[in-house]
Amino acid sequence: MNLHIIDLGIIILYLVATVFIGYWVSKRASRNIQSYFLGGNSLPWYFLGISNASGMFDIAGTMLLVYWLSVYGLKSIWIPWLWPVFNQIFLMVYLSAWLRRSNVMTGAEWIKTRFGQGTAANLSHIIVVVFALVSVIGFLSYGFKGIGKFASSFMPPIVTNAEYLALHPQINVNLYALILMAITTFYVVKGGMFSVVITEVIQYGILTISSIAIGIIAINQVAPDAINSVLPEGWKSMWFGRTVGLNWQDISSAASPKLHAFNEWITKDGYEMFGLFFVMMLFKGIFVAAAGPAPNYDMQRVLATRTPSEAAKMSSLVNVVLNPARYFMITGLTILALVNFDKLYTGSLTSPDFESILPEVLATYVPVGLLGFLMAGLLAAFMSNFAATVNAAPAYLVNDIYKRYINPHASEKRYVRMSYAASLLIVVIGITVGFFVTSINEVVLWITAALWGGYTAPNLLKWYWWRFNGYGYFWGMVAGIAAALILPMLNLQILHEWPLLNNFSMNAFPVILIVSTIGSILGALLTKPEDDETLMRFYKTVRPWGFWKPVHQKVVKEDPSFEANRDFLKDMFNIIIGIAWQLSLMVFPIFLVLREWTPFFISTGIMIVTSVILKFNWWNKLRD
C-alpha cells in the first residue's frame, strides 16, 4: 500500500523532531560517561519507568503478540512467560533494590561488588561483557527484522527490479530497516541516556494515543457477533488442558476458509502440547527471573535511578505503563485482522508471516491523518526499543573494557567520544546479523530460551549462595554461552522430539541450564571462596536473603547492630500477588475490546484487590 502525502508528512515530521531532540540534549549528555550512560543518576524514577516501558513496547514484539493472540486467543497471555514477563515482578519486589545498592554503572562492573578484585573477578567481568554484547546484538537483529517488515509493507519499494527481487526477496525489508536504524542511531549516539529517556517519554505519549485509537476503531468497526463468528470454542478462555484445545478447522469452513491454517501454525510453533509447554515456561521463568535482569537496557534503567527504593518503584511502574495500553492496541488489531482475514492476509499460509497483515489493517480502517499519527506511534515503538538497546551496549565496551584495561586515565571527553564509536560498532554488527535473520519468532526463542539458559545458573547462585565465587561464575557462564551457541549448530534430533514439543530452543533450555549449573558448582567448589572482606562488604551493602549464614556471623561479630534480611516469605507472597496483578493488567483491556463484560469486571476487581495488597505489604515497606 502507499501512504497519503499527509500521512507521509506526519511520519517525516516525527522523525525530524526526534533527531532534533537528540541533538538538543547532547551537550548535557556529553559531560561525562556517568551522564552519558546513566543520566547522572538524576532522572526521576517515573521518567525512567515510562522510558523502560516504552523501550519494551517494540514493533517486532507487538507483531508477535498480535500473532499469538490471533492464533491462541486468551491462552496467549501465558506465552510471554517465555521471556519471562513476570521478571518485572521479581525486580519490583526485591531485585531492583538489591541491584541499585551496588551503585555501579553496568552489570559487568557489578562483578566487583560481588567478587572483588583478582583473576577470578576479572574473568567474570570479561564473560559478562561478552554475554551482554551477544545479547544486545541478538536483540538488534530481532528489531532490525521487525521494523523492516513493518515499514516495507506500507512504504513504496526502494528496489523494484523483478529479477533482483526474486533472488533477494528481503532486500526492501532490509533497506528500510537500515534507514530507520540510521536515523535512530544518530540521536542515541549523540544524546546518550538523556536523549533516550526524553524521546522515549514523548514516544510513549504517541504510543498511548495510538493504542487507544486503534482499540476504539476496532470496537466501533467490529460487532461482538462478528467477532464470535470467526472464533473457535475456547478462544476467549485463559485456561487450558494437556493440549491448547483450539480447533480452527470448524471455524474456517463457515466463516473464513484461510483460517484452517491456524491449526498448522500451532503445530509449527510447537505449542500444541500447551500444558507441558506451560510447565516448562514456568520452570524456566522462575529461575531466569530470580537470577535478575540480563545486562541490557532494563538493568541500565535500574542502575540509573537515584535510590534503591526508587529502583523498585520504577520496575513496578513498567507494568502499569506498558501492559494496558499495549494490549488495548493488540486486541484491536487482532479482531480487525481475524474478521477480515481472507481479504487482508497475503502471506504464505504454510509459513506464517502474520506481521504483513498489520499495515493492511491500519490502511483499511484508519482515516488519513490519523493513519500517519498511528504509523509514527508504531515507528516510535521500534525506535524506543532500538534506542534503549543501543544505549546499553557501549557502556560495556567503554567502561568495562576500554577504561578498565586499555586507557584508565583518559579524559571524560575521550570516553564520551569512544562511546560514540562503540555505539556505531554495535549497530553495524547488529544490522549485519539482521540481514541473515528470517524469523522474528526464532530469534526471540533463541535469546529467551537458549542464550538466557546459559545466563541463569551463575546469576542465580551469585545472589543467594555465599560459597559461590568468581571462578564458579566464569565457568558457569562459559559453559552456558557455549552450550547456547553450539546446540543450535548441532541441531540434535532428540531436542526436536523431546519432550513432545516441536520447539528446539525450549527443549534445549534444560540441557543448557544443567551444563551451566555443573560448570558453576564445579568452578566454585574446586577453587577457594572469596575473601571475607569482599563477602562481608557485599552482604552488608546489598543485604540479600539466602544461604549467607557463615558471612552473617562474621558481619554480626564485627557489627552487633546489623540485622539480617528476613523478608523472604514476605517477598515470595508479594511476588505471587504481583504476578496476579500483572496478569490482570494484561487481560482487562482484552476483555474490554471484546466487550466480554463479566470477565472484564472480574479482572478489574482482581487488579484493584491486588493493588491494595501490594500498596500495604510492599510499597509502604520499601526502604533503601
C-alpha positions as CSV (number, residue, x, y, z in Angstrom):
1,M,0.0,0.0,0.0
2,N,1.1,3.6,-0.5
3,L,0.6,6.3,2.2
4,H,-1.2,9.5,1.6
5,I,1.0,12.6,1.4
6,I,-0.4,13.9,4.7
7,D,0.4,10.6,6.5
8,L,3.9,10.5,5.0
9,G,4.4,14.2,6.1
10,I,3.4,13.4,9.7
11,I,5.9,10.5,9.8
12,I,8.7,12.6,8.4
13,L,7.9,15.4,10.8
14,Y,8.1,13.0,13.7
15,L,11.4,11.6,12.6
16,V,12.9,15.1,12.2
17,A,11.7,16.1,15.6
18,T,13.2,13.1,17.2
19,V,16.6,13.7,15.7
20,F,16.4,17.4,16.8
21,I,15.6,16.4,20.4
22,G,18.6,14.1,20.5
23,Y,20.9,16.8,19.2
24,W,19.4,19.4,21.6
25,V,20.2,17.4,24.7
26,S,23.6,16.2,23.5
27,K,25.6,18.8,25.4
28,R,24.3,17.8,28.8
29,A,24.8,14.1,27.9
30,S,28.4,14.6,26.9
31,R,29.7,15.9,30.2
32,N,31.0,12.5,31.3
33,I,30.2,8.8,30.9
34,Q,28.1,8.8,34.1
35,S,25.8,11.4,32.4
36,Y,26.0,9.7,29.0
37,F,25.0,6.2,30.2
38,L,23.0,6.8,33.4
39,G,21.9,10.4,33.1
40,G,24.0,11.3,36.1
41,N,21.6,9.3,38.4
42,S,19.4,12.5,38.4
43,L,16.4,11.4,36.3
44,P,13.1,10.8,38.3
45,W,12.0,7.2,38.7
46,Y,8.7,7.8,36.9
47,F,10.5,9.1,33.8
48,L,12.8,6.1,33.8
49,G,9.8,3.8,34.3
50,I,8.0,5.3,31.3
51,S,11.2,5.1,29.3
52,N,11.8,1.5,30.2
53,A,8.2,0.6,29.3
54,S,8.5,2.5,26.0
55,G,11.6,0.6,25.2
56,M,9.8,-2.7,25.7
57,F,6.9,-1.5,23.5
58,D,8.7,-2.6,20.4
59,I,7.1,-3.1,17.0
60,A,8.6,-6.6,16.5
61,G,7.3,-7.8,19.8
62,T,3.9,-6.2,19.2
63,M,3.6,-8.0,15.8
64,L,4.4,-11.3,17.6
65,L,1.8,-10.6,20.3
66,V,-0.8,-9.9,17.7
67,Y,0.0,-13.2,16.0
68,W,-0.1,-15.1,19.3
69,L,-3.4,-13.6,20.4
70,S,-5.0,-14.2,17.0
71,V,-4.0,-17.9,16.9
72,Y,-4.1,-18.9,20.6
73,G,-6.7,-16.4,21.9
74,L,-6.6,-15.6,25.7
75,K,-4.2,-18.6,26.2
76,S,-1.6,-16.5,24.5
77,I,-1.5,-14.4,27.7
78,W,0.8,-17.1,29.1
79,I,3.3,-17.3,26.2
80,P,5.2,-14.1,27.1
81,W,6.3,-16.1,30.2
82,L,8.9,-17.3,27.7
83,W,10.8,-14.0,28.4
84,P,9.5,-14.2,31.3
85,V,7.4,-11.0,31.6
86,F,7.0,-11.7,35.4
87,N,10.7,-10.9,35.8
88,Q,9.4,-7.3,36.3
89,I,7.6,-8.5,39.4
90,F,10.8,-10.1,40.9
91,L,12.6,-6.8,40.1
92,M,10.0,-4.6,41.7
93,V,9.6,-6.7,44.9
94,Y,13.3,-7.0,45.8
95,L,15.9,-7.5,43.0
96,S,15.9,-3.8,41.7
97,A,16.7,-2.6,45.2
98,W,19.5,-5.2,45.7
99,L,21.0,-4.3,42.3
100,R,20.8,-0.5,42.8
101,R,22.6,-0.7,46.2
102,S,25.7,-1.7,44.4
103,N,26.0,1.9,43.0
104,V,27.7,0.8,39.7
105,M,27.3,1.7,36.1
106,T,26.9,-1.7,34.4
107,G,26.2,-5.3,35.1
108,A,29.8,-6.2,34.4
109,E,31.1,-3.5,36.9
110,W,28.7,-5.1,39.5
111,I,31.0,-8.1,39.4
112,K,33.5,-6.2,41.6
113,T,30.8,-5.7,44.2
114,R,30.3,-9.5,44.5
115,F,33.7,-11.0,43.7
116,G,36.1,-8.2,44.4
117,Q,39.4,-7.9,42.6
118,G,41.8,-10.5,41.2
119,T,41.9,-13.1,38.4
120,A,38.5,-14.7,39.1
121,A,36.8,-11.3,39.2
122,N,38.5,-10.2,36.0
123,L,37.5,-13.4,34.2
124,S,33.9,-13.0,35.4
125,H,33.9,-9.3,34.4
126,I,35.0,-10.2,30.9
127,I,32.5,-13.0,30.4
128,V,29.6,-10.7,31.4
129,V,30.8,-8.2,28.8
130,V,30.8,-11.0,26.2
131,F,27.3,-12.1,27.2
132,A,26.0,-8.5,27.2
133,L,27.3,-7.9,23.7
134,V,26.0,-11.2,22.3
135,S,22.6,-10.5,23.9
136,V,22.4,-6.9,22.5
137,I,23.4,-8.0,19.0
138,G,20.7,-10.6,19.1
139,F,18.0,-8.0,20.2
140,L,19.2,-5.6,17.5
141,S,18.9,-8.2,14.8
142,Y,15.4,-9.0,16.1
143,G,14.4,-5.4,16.0
144,F,16.0,-4.9,12.6
145,K,13.8,-7.6,11.0
146,G,10.6,-6.4,12.7
147,I,10.8,-2.8,11.7
148,G,11.9,-3.7,8.2
149,K,8.9,-5.9,7.6
150,F,6.6,-3.3,9.0
151,A,8.0,-0.3,7.1
152,S,8.3,-2.2,3.7
153,S,4.6,-3.1,4.0
154,F,3.3,0.5,3.7
155,M,6.2,2.4,2.1
156,P,6.9,2.3,-1.6
157,P,9.6,-0.3,-2.6
158,I,13.1,1.0,-3.0
159,V,14.2,-1.8,-5.3
160,T,11.6,-2.7,-8.0
161,N,13.6,-4.9,-10.4
162,A,11.7,-8.2,-10.5
163,E,14.7,-10.3,-11.3
164,Y,16.7,-8.9,-8.4
165,L,13.7,-9.2,-6.0
166,A,13.3,-12.9,-7.0
167,L,16.9,-13.5,-5.9
168,H,16.8,-11.2,-2.8
169,P,13.2,-11.1,-1.6
170,Q,14.2,-9.5,1.7
171,I,16.0,-6.6,0.1
172,N,13.3,-3.9,0.7
173,V,12.7,-5.1,4.2
174,N,16.5,-4.8,5.0
175,L,16.9,-1.4,3.3
176,Y,14.0,0.2,5.2
177,A,15.4,-1.3,8.5
178,L,18.8,0.2,7.6
179,I,17.3,3.7,7.0
180,L,15.3,3.8,10.2
181,M,18.1,2.3,12.3
182,A,20.5,5.0,10.9
183,I,18.1,7.8,11.9
184,T,17.6,6.4,15.4
185,T,21.3,5.7,15.8
186,F,22.1,9.4,15.3
187,Y,20.1,10.7,18.3
188,V,21.1,7.8,20.5
189,V,24.8,8.2,19.8
190,K,24.7,12.0,20.2
191,G,22.4,12.3,23.2
192,G,23.1,9.2,25.3
193,M,20.7,8.4,28.2
194,F,19.2,11.9,28.4
195,S,18.3,11.7,24.8
196,V,16.9,8.2,25.1
197,V,14.7,8.9,28.1
198,I,13.4,12.2,26.9
199,T,12.5,10.9,23.4
200,E,11.0,7.7,24.9
201,V,8.7,9.6,27.2
202,I,7.5,11.5,24.1
203,Q,7.2,8.3,22.1
204,Y,5.2,6.7,24.9
205,G,2.7,9.5,24.6
206,I,2.3,8.9,20.9
207,L,2.1,5.1,21.5
208,T,-0.6,5.5,24.1
209,I,-2.8,7.7,21.9
210,S,-2.2,5.3,19.0
211,S,-3.1,2.3,21.1
212,I,-6.4,3.9,22.4
213,A,-7.3,5.0,18.8
214,I,-6.8,1.5,17.4
215,G,-8.8,-0.1,20.2
216,I,-11.7,2.4,19.7
217,I,-11.7,1.9,16.0
218,A,-11.9,-1.9,16.4
219,I,-14.8,-1.5,18.9
220,N,-16.7,0.8,16.5
221,Q,-16.0,-1.3,13.4
222,V,-16.5,-4.9,14.7
223,A,-19.6,-6.0,16.5
224,P,-19.4,-8.8,19.1
225,D,-21.4,-11.2,16.9
226,A,-18.9,-10.7,14.1
227,I,-16.0,-11.5,16.5
228,N,-17.8,-14.6,17.7
229,S,-18.4,-15.9,14.2
230,V,-14.7,-16.2,13.5
231,L,-13.5,-17.6,16.9
232,P,-13.3,-21.3,17.8
233,E,-14.6,-22.6,21.1
234,G,-12.2,-21.9,23.9
235,W,-10.5,-18.9,22.3
236,K,-11.8,-16.5,24.9
237,S,-10.7,-18.6,27.8
238,M,-7.3,-18.3,29.5
239,W,-7.4,-21.8,30.8
240,F,-6.1,-25.0,29.0
241,G,-5.6,-28.7,29.5
242,R,-3.0,-31.1,28.2
243,T,-3.3,-29.5,24.7
244,V,-4.1,-26.0,23.6
245,G,-7.7,-27.1,22.9
246,L,-8.4,-24.9,19.9
247,N,-9.8,-26.3,16.5
248,W,-9.7,-23.7,13.8
249,Q,-10.9,-26.2,11.1
250,D,-14.5,-26.0,12.1
251,I,-14.5,-22.2,12.1
252,S,-12.7,-21.8,8.8
253,S,-15.2,-23.7,6.8
254,A,-18.1,-21.5,8.0
255,A,-16.5,-18.0,8.1
256,S,-13.1,-17.7,6.6
257,P,-11.5,-20.6,4.5
258,K,-8.0,-19.4,5.2
259,L,-8.3,-19.7,9.0
260,H,-7.8,-23.5,8.8
261,A,-4.1,-22.8,8.5
262,F,-4.0,-21.8,12.2
263,N,-4.1,-25.4,13.2
264,E,-0.9,-26.0,11.1
265,W,0.7,-22.8,12.7
266,I,0.1,-24.1,16.2
267,T,1.8,-27.4,15.3
268,K,4.7,-25.5,13.6
269,D,5.2,-23.3,16.7
270,G,5.4,-26.3,18.9
271,Y,2.7,-25.2,21.4
272,E,0.1,-27.9,20.7
273,M,1.0,-29.7,24.0
274,F,0.3,-26.5,25.9
275,G,0.1,-28.0,29.4
276,L,3.7,-29.3,29.1
277,F,4.8,-26.1,27.4
278,F,3.3,-24.1,30.3
279,V,5.2,-26.2,32.9
280,M,8.5,-25.6,31.0
281,M,7.8,-21.9,30.7
282,L,7.1,-21.6,34.5
283,F,10.1,-23.8,35.4
284,K,12.4,-21.7,33.2
285,G,10.8,-18.4,34.1
286,I,11.2,-18.7,37.9
287,F,14.9,-19.5,37.5
288,V,15.5,-16.7,35.0
289,A,13.5,-14.1,37.0
290,A,15.3,-15.0,40.2
291,A,18.6,-14.6,38.5
292,G,18.0,-10.9,38.0
293,P,18.0,-8.8,34.8
294,A,20.2,-9.6,31.9
295,P,22.8,-6.9,31.2
296,N,20.6,-4.8,28.9
297,Y,18.6,-1.6,28.9
298,D,16.3,-2.9,31.7
299,M,19.3,-3.3,34.1
300,Q,20.6,0.1,32.9
301,R,17.3,1.8,34.0
302,V,17.6,0.2,37.4
303,L,21.2,1.4,37.8
304,A,20.2,4.9,36.6
305,T,17.7,5.5,39.4
306,R,18.5,7.8,42.3
307,T,17.9,5.3,45.2
308,P,17.2,1.6,45.7
309,S,13.5,2.3,46.7
310,E,13.1,4.4,43.5
311,A,14.5,1.5,41.5
312,A,11.8,-0.8,42.9
313,K,9.1,1.8,42.1
314,M,10.5,2.2,38.6
315,S,10.2,-1.5,37.9
316,S,6.6,-1.5,39.2
317,L,5.6,1.4,37.0
318,V,6.7,-0.5,33.9
319,N,3.8,-3.0,34.4
320,V,1.2,-0.2,34.7
321,V,2.6,1.9,31.8
322,L,3.2,-0.9,29.4
323,N,0.5,-3.6,29.6
324,P,-2.9,-1.9,29.4
325,A,-2.2,0.4,26.5
326,R,-0.2,-2.3,24.6
327,Y,-2.9,-5.0,24.9
328,F,-5.7,-2.5,24.0
329,M,-3.8,-2.0,20.7
330,I,-3.0,-5.7,20.2
331,T,-6.6,-6.7,20.7
332,G,-7.9,-4.1,18.4
333,L,-5.5,-5.2,15.7
334,T,-6.3,-8.8,16.3
335,I,-10.1,-8.6,15.9
336,L,-9.9,-6.4,12.9
337,A,-7.4,-8.9,11.3
338,L,-9.5,-12.0,12.2
339,V,-12.8,-10.6,11.0
340,N,-11.2,-9.6,7.7
341,F,-8.6,-12.3,7.5
342,D,-9.3,-13.7,3.9
343,K,-9.4,-10.2,2.5
344,L,-6.3,-8.8,4.2
345,Y,-3.9,-11.6,4.6
346,T,-1.4,-12.0,1.8
347,G,1.4,-14.1,3.4
348,S,2.0,-17.8,3.0
349,L,-0.4,-19.9,4.9
350,T,2.2,-22.7,5.4
351,S,4.9,-20.3,6.5
352,P,3.2,-17.8,8.9
353,D,4.2,-14.2,8.2
354,F,1.4,-12.6,10.2
355,E,3.3,-9.3,10.5
356,S,2.4,-8.4,6.9
357,I,-1.3,-8.0,7.8
358,L,-0.9,-5.2,10.3
359,P,-0.3,-2.3,7.9
360,E,-3.2,-3.6,5.8
361,V,-5.5,-3.5,8.8
362,L,-4.4,0.1,9.5
363,A,-4.7,1.2,5.9
364,T,-8.2,-0.2,5.6
365,Y,-9.8,1.1,8.8
366,V,-7.9,4.3,9.8
367,P,-8.6,7.6,8.1
368,V,-5.9,9.9,6.5
369,G,-4.1,12.0,9.1
370,L,-4.8,9.6,12.0
371,L,-3.1,6.9,10.0
372,G,0.1,8.9,9.8
373,F,0.0,9.5,13.5
374,L,-0.5,5.8,14.2
375,M,2.3,4.9,11.9
376,A,4.5,7.4,13.7
377,G,3.5,5.7,17.0
378,L,4.4,2.3,15.8
379,L,7.7,3.6,14.4
380,A,8.2,5.2,17.9
381,A,7.8,1.7,19.4
382,F,10.6,0.4,17.3
383,M,12.8,3.4,17.9
384,S,12.3,3.2,21.7
385,N,13.4,-0.4,21.9
386,F,16.3,0.1,19.5
387,A,17.5,3.3,21.3
388,A,17.4,1.7,24.7
389,T,19.3,-1.4,23.4
390,V,22.0,0.7,21.6
391,N,22.5,2.9,24.6
392,A,23.0,0.0,26.9
393,A,25.7,-1.8,24.9
394,P,28.6,0.7,24.6
395,A,28.8,1.1,28.4
396,Y,30.3,-2.4,28.5
397,L,32.9,-1.7,25.8
398,V,33.9,1.7,27.1
399,N,33.5,1.5,30.9
400,D,34.3,-2.2,31.3
401,I,37.0,-2.8,28.6
402,Y,38.5,0.5,27.3
403,K,38.5,2.4,30.6
404,R,39.4,-0.5,32.8
405,Y,42.0,-2.3,30.7
406,I,43.2,0.0,27.9
407,N,43.2,3.6,29.0
408,P,42.1,4.1,32.6
409,H,43.4,7.8,32.8
410,A,41.8,9.3,29.7
411,S,39.6,12.4,29.9
412,E,35.9,12.3,30.2
413,K,35.6,13.8,26.7
414,R,37.7,10.9,25.4
415,Y,35.4,8.3,27.0
416,V,32.3,10.0,25.5
417,R,33.9,10.0,22.0
418,M,34.8,6.3,22.4
419,S,31.1,5.8,23.4
420,Y,30.1,7.3,20.1
421,A,32.4,4.9,18.2
422,A,31.3,1.9,20.3
423,S,27.6,2.6,19.6
424,L,28.2,2.7,15.9
425,L,30.2,-0.5,16.0
426,I,27.4,-2.4,17.9
427,V,24.8,-1.1,15.4
428,V,26.8,-2.2,12.4
429,I,27.3,-5.7,13.8
430,G,23.6,-5.9,14.8
431,I,22.5,-4.8,11.3
432,T,24.9,-7.3,9.7
433,V,23.4,-10.2,11.7
434,G,19.9,-8.9,11.0
435,F,20.4,-9.3,7.2
436,F,20.6,-13.0,7.8
437,V,17.6,-13.3,10.1
438,T,14.4,-14.6,8.5
439,S,12.1,-15.2,11.5
440,I,11.4,-12.9,14.5
441,N,10.0,-15.8,16.5
442,E,13.1,-17.9,16.1
443,V,15.3,-15.0,17.3
444,V,13.1,-14.4,20.3
445,L,13.1,-18.1,21.2
446,W,16.9,-18.4,20.9
447,I,17.5,-15.3,23.1
448,T,14.9,-16.1,25.8
449,A,15.4,-19.9,25.9
450,A,18.9,-20.8,24.7
451,L,21.0,-17.8,25.5
452,W,19.3,-16.9,28.8
453,G,19.5,-20.6,29.7
454,G,23.3,-20.1,29.8
455,Y,23.0,-17.0,31.9
456,T,20.6,-18.3,34.5
457,A,22.6,-20.7,36.8
458,P,25.6,-18.5,37.7
459,N,23.5,-15.4,38.0
460,L,21.1,-17.2,40.3
461,L,23.8,-18.5,42.6
462,K,25.6,-15.2,42.8
463,W,22.7,-13.7,44.8
464,Y,21.8,-16.5,47.2
465,W,24.9,-18.6,48.0
466,W,27.9,-17.3,49.9
467,R,30.2,-20.0,48.7
468,F,29.8,-19.1,45.0
469,N,32.9,-17.4,43.7
470,G,34.3,-15.6,40.6
471,Y,35.7,-18.9,39.1
472,G,32.3,-20.5,39.5
473,Y,30.7,-17.6,37.8
474,F,33.1,-17.6,34.9
475,W,33.0,-21.3,34.2
476,G,29.2,-21.3,34.6
477,M,28.8,-18.5,32.1
478,V,31.3,-20.0,29.7
479,A,29.6,-23.4,29.8
480,G,26.2,-21.8,29.3
481,I,27.1,-19.5,26.5
482,A,29.0,-22.3,24.7
483,A,26.0,-24.6,25.0
484,A,23.6,-21.9,23.7
485,L,25.8,-21.3,20.7
486,I,26.8,-25.0,19.9
487,L,23.5,-26.8,20.5
488,P,21.6,-25.0,17.6
489,M,24.5,-25.7,15.3
490,L,24.4,-29.4,16.2
491,N,20.6,-29.4,15.6
492,L,20.2,-32.6,17.6
493,Q,17.1,-34.5,16.6
494,I,16.3,-35.6,20.2
495,L,15.8,-31.9,21.2
496,H,13.3,-31.5,18.4
497,E,11.3,-34.5,19.5
498,W,11.6,-34.4,23.4
499,P,9.6,-33.7,25.4
500,L,6.8,-33.9,22.8
501,L,7.4,-30.3,21.9
502,N,8.4,-29.2,18.4
503,N,10.3,-26.3,19.9
504,F,14.1,-26.7,19.8
505,S,15.0,-23.7,21.9
506,M,12.6,-24.5,24.7
507,N,13.8,-28.2,24.7
508,A,17.4,-27.0,24.8
509,F,16.9,-24.8,27.9
510,P,17.0,-27.7,30.5
511,V,20.1,-29.1,28.8
512,I,21.8,-25.7,28.8
513,L,20.8,-25.0,32.4
514,I,22.2,-28.3,33.5
515,V,25.5,-27.8,31.7
516,S,25.8,-24.2,33.1
517,T,24.9,-25.4,36.7
518,I,27.6,-28.1,36.6
519,G,30.2,-25.6,35.4
520,S,29.1,-23.1,38.1
521,I,29.2,-25.6,41.0
522,L,32.4,-27.3,40.0
523,G,34.1,-24.0,39.3
524,A,33.2,-22.7,42.8
525,L,33.9,-25.9,44.8
526,L,37.2,-26.7,43.2
527,T,38.6,-23.2,44.0
528,K,38.9,-21.1,47.1
529,P,36.0,-19.0,48.3
530,E,36.1,-15.2,48.0
531,D,37.9,-13.4,50.8
532,D,36.0,-12.4,53.9
533,E,36.3,-8.7,53.3
534,T,34.6,-8.9,49.8
535,L,31.8,-11.2,51.0
536,M,31.1,-9.1,54.1
537,R,31.1,-5.9,52.2
538,F,28.7,-7.3,49.6
539,Y,26.4,-8.8,52.3
540,K,26.3,-5.5,54.3
541,T,25.8,-3.3,51.2
542,V,23.3,-5.4,49.2
543,R,21.6,-7.2,52.1
544,P,20.3,-10.3,50.3
545,W,18.5,-13.2,51.9
546,G,19.5,-16.7,51.1
547,F,22.4,-19.0,52.2
548,W,24.6,-16.5,53.9
549,K,24.9,-17.8,57.4
550,P,28.7,-18.0,57.7
551,V,29.1,-14.5,56.3
552,H,26.3,-13.2,58.5
553,Q,28.0,-14.5,61.6
554,K,31.2,-12.7,60.7
555,V,29.4,-9.4,60.0
556,V,27.5,-9.6,63.3
557,K,30.7,-10.3,65.2
558,E,32.1,-7.1,63.7
559,D,28.9,-5.1,63.9
560,P,26.4,-6.5,66.5
561,S,23.7,-4.0,65.4
562,F,23.5,-5.5,61.9
563,E,20.2,-7.2,61.2
564,A,19.7,-9.9,58.6
565,N,17.2,-9.6,55.7
566,R,14.2,-11.7,56.9
567,D,11.9,-10.7,54.1
568,F,12.0,-13.9,52.2
569,L,8.4,-15.0,53.0
570,K,7.0,-11.5,52.5
571,D,8.8,-11.2,49.2
572,M,7.5,-14.6,47.9
573,F,3.9,-13.6,48.9
574,N,4.3,-10.3,47.1
575,I,5.6,-12.0,44.0
576,I,2.6,-14.3,43.9
577,I,0.2,-11.3,44.3
578,G,2.3,-9.3,41.9
579,I,2.1,-11.9,39.1
580,A,-1.8,-12.0,39.5
581,W,-1.7,-8.2,39.4
582,Q,0.4,-8.2,36.3
583,L,-1.9,-10.7,34.5
584,S,-5.0,-8.6,35.4
585,L,-3.3,-5.6,33.8
586,M,-2.8,-7.6,30.6
587,V,-6.3,-9.2,30.3
588,F,-8.7,-6.4,31.3
589,P,-8.1,-4.4,28.1
590,I,-8.5,-7.6,26.0
591,F,-12.0,-8.2,27.6
592,L,-12.8,-4.5,27.2
593,V,-12.2,-4.5,23.4
594,L,-14.0,-7.9,23.1
595,R,-16.9,-6.5,25.2
596,E,-16.9,-9.5,27.4
597,W,-18.2,-7.7,30.5
598,T,-18.3,-10.4,33.1
599,P,-14.5,-11.4,32.8
600,F,-13.7,-7.7,32.3
601,F,-15.2,-6.8,35.7
602,I,-13.7,-9.9,37.4
603,S,-10.2,-9.0,36.1
604,T,-10.7,-5.3,37.1
605,G,-11.7,-6.4,40.5
606,I,-8.6,-8.6,40.8
607,M,-6.5,-5.7,39.7
608,I,-7.9,-3.4,42.4
609,V,-7.6,-6.0,45.2
610,T,-4.0,-7.0,44.3
611,S,-3.1,-3.3,44.0
612,V,-4.3,-2.6,47.5
613,I,-2.4,-5.6,48.9
614,L,0.8,-4.5,47.2
615,K,0.3,-0.9,48.5
616,F,0.3,-2.0,52.1
617,N,2.6,-5.1,52.0
618,W,5.2,-3.8,49.5
619,W,5.1,-0.1,48.6
620,N,4.7,1.1,52.2
621,K,7.5,-1.1,53.4
622,L,10.2,-0.1,50.8
623,R,13.5,1.1,52.2
624,D,16.9,2.0,50.8
